[in-house]
Amino acid sequence: MLKPGGLAVSVVGPPDAGFAKQLGAPSFMGLIMNTLSRKVRKQAKSLGVRYEFFFMQANGSQLRKLAALYDSGELRPVIDRTFPFDRTLEAMAYVEQGRTKAGKVVVSMAPDNA
């Protein structure tokens, strides 16, 4: 869920021109990447938000930045449903059946309180 004018950030979606710039790629690569992400950017625009691709690297600096955004409330994960660890197979079936409506399915190590 985003408020109007919000920013949708994806680590798995199609790359955009900003990613090409981040890589230091030639400008024509930005055009290609914008073509790849055209559909998702158009959908975001129709919803009144912006879309950006964020390339994740396994480094402490990026993880600290994400943690700070999460801690400040600027980054909030969208969770569809949470399953306890002992119901992992049920969680996998839920995902495989395409039952998720929005967000991620979480498998928690905490005991089920439901």
C-alpha positions as CSV (number, residue, x, y, z in Angstrom):
1,M,0.0,0.0,0.0
2,L,1.3,3.4,-1.0
3,K,0.0,6.8,-0.5
4,P,-0.4,9.0,-3.6
5,G,3.0,10.2,-4.8
6,G,4.7,7.2,-3.0
7,L,7.6,5.2,-4.3
8,A,7.3,1.5,-5.2
9,V,10.7,-0.1,-4.9
10,S,11.3,-3.5,-6.4
11,V,14.3,-5.8,-6.0
12,V,12.9,-8.4,-8.3
13,G,11.0,-6.4,-10.9
14,P,12.2,-5.2,-14.3
15,P,15.2,-2.8,-14.2
16,D,14.7,0.9,-15.1
17,A,16.9,3.6,-16.5
18,G,18.1,4.5,-13.0
19,F,19.6,1.1,-12.7
20,A,21.5,1.5,-15.9
21,K,22.8,4.8,-14.5
22,Q,23.7,3.1,-11.2
23,L,25.8,0.6,-13.3
24,G,27.5,3.4,-15.2
25,A,26.1,1.8,-18.4
26,P,25.9,3.8,-21.7
27,S,22.7,5.8,-22.2
28,F,21.2,3.4,-24.7
29,M,21.1,0.8,-22.0
30,G,18.8,3.1,-20.0
31,L,16.5,3.2,-22.9
32,I,16.5,-0.6,-23.1
33,M,15.8,-0.9,-19.4
34,N,13.0,1.7,-19.5
35,T,11.5,-0.4,-22.3
36,L,11.7,-3.5,-20.1
37,S,10.0,-1.7,-17.2
38,R,7.5,0.3,-19.2
39,K,4.5,-1.8,-18.2
40,V,5.2,-1.7,-14.5
41,R,6.0,2.0,-14.6
42,K,2.8,2.7,-16.5
43,Q,0.8,0.7,-13.9
44,A,2.5,2.6,-11.0
45,K,1.8,5.9,-12.7
46,S,-1.9,5.0,-13.1
47,L,-2.0,4.3,-9.4
48,G,-0.4,7.7,-8.6
49,V,3.0,6.3,-7.5
50,R,6.5,6.0,-8.9
51,Y,8.4,2.8,-9.6
52,E,12.1,2.2,-9.1
53,F,14.3,-0.9,-9.4
54,F,16.8,-1.4,-6.6
55,F,19.7,-3.7,-7.3
56,M,20.5,-5.7,-4.1
57,Q,24.0,-6.5,-3.4
58,A,25.2,-8.5,-0.4
59,N,26.9,-5.7,1.4
60,G,26.5,-4.2,4.8
61,S,26.0,-0.6,3.6
62,Q,22.9,-1.4,1.6
63,L,21.5,-3.6,4.4
64,R,22.1,-0.7,6.9
65,K,20.3,1.7,4.6
66,L,17.3,-0.7,4.2
67,A,17.2,-1.2,8.0
68,A,17.2,2.5,8.6
69,L,14.3,3.0,6.1
70,Y,12.4,0.2,7.9
71,D,13.2,1.5,11.4
72,S,12.0,5.0,10.4
73,G,8.8,3.7,9.0
74,E,9.5,4.8,5.4
75,L,9.8,1.2,4.2
76,R,7.1,-1.1,5.3
77,P,6.8,-4.7,3.9
78,V,3.4,-5.8,2.7
79,I,2.6,-9.2,4.2
80,D,-0.3,-11.2,2.8
81,R,-0.2,-14.0,5.4
82,T,2.0,-15.4,8.1
83,F,2.5,-19.2,8.8
84,P,4.3,-20.8,11.8
85,F,7.3,-22.8,10.9
86,D,5.6,-26.1,11.5
87,R,3.1,-25.2,8.7
88,T,5.7,-24.4,6.1
89,L,4.3,-27.0,3.6
90,E,0.9,-25.3,3.9
91,A,2.5,-21.9,3.3
92,M,4.2,-23.3,0.2
93,A,0.9,-24.7,-1.1
94,Y,-0.7,-21.3,-0.5
95,V,1.9,-19.6,-2.7
96,E,1.9,-22.3,-5.4
97,Q,-1.9,-22.2,-5.7
98,G,-1.6,-18.4,-6.4
99,R,-3.8,-17.5,-3.4
100,T,-1.7,-14.5,-2.4
101,K,-3.5,-11.3,-3.1
102,A,-0.9,-8.7,-2.2
103,G,2.4,-8.9,-0.4
104,K,4.6,-11.7,0.8
105,V,4.0,-14.9,2.6
106,V,6.1,-15.2,5.8
107,V,7.1,-18.3,7.6
108,S,7.8,-17.4,11.2
109,M,10.0,-19.2,13.8
110,A,7.7,-17.8,16.5
111,P,5.0,-20.2,17.8
112,D,1.5,-19.9,16.3
113,N,-0.7,-17.8,18.5
114,A,-3.8,-18.1,16.4
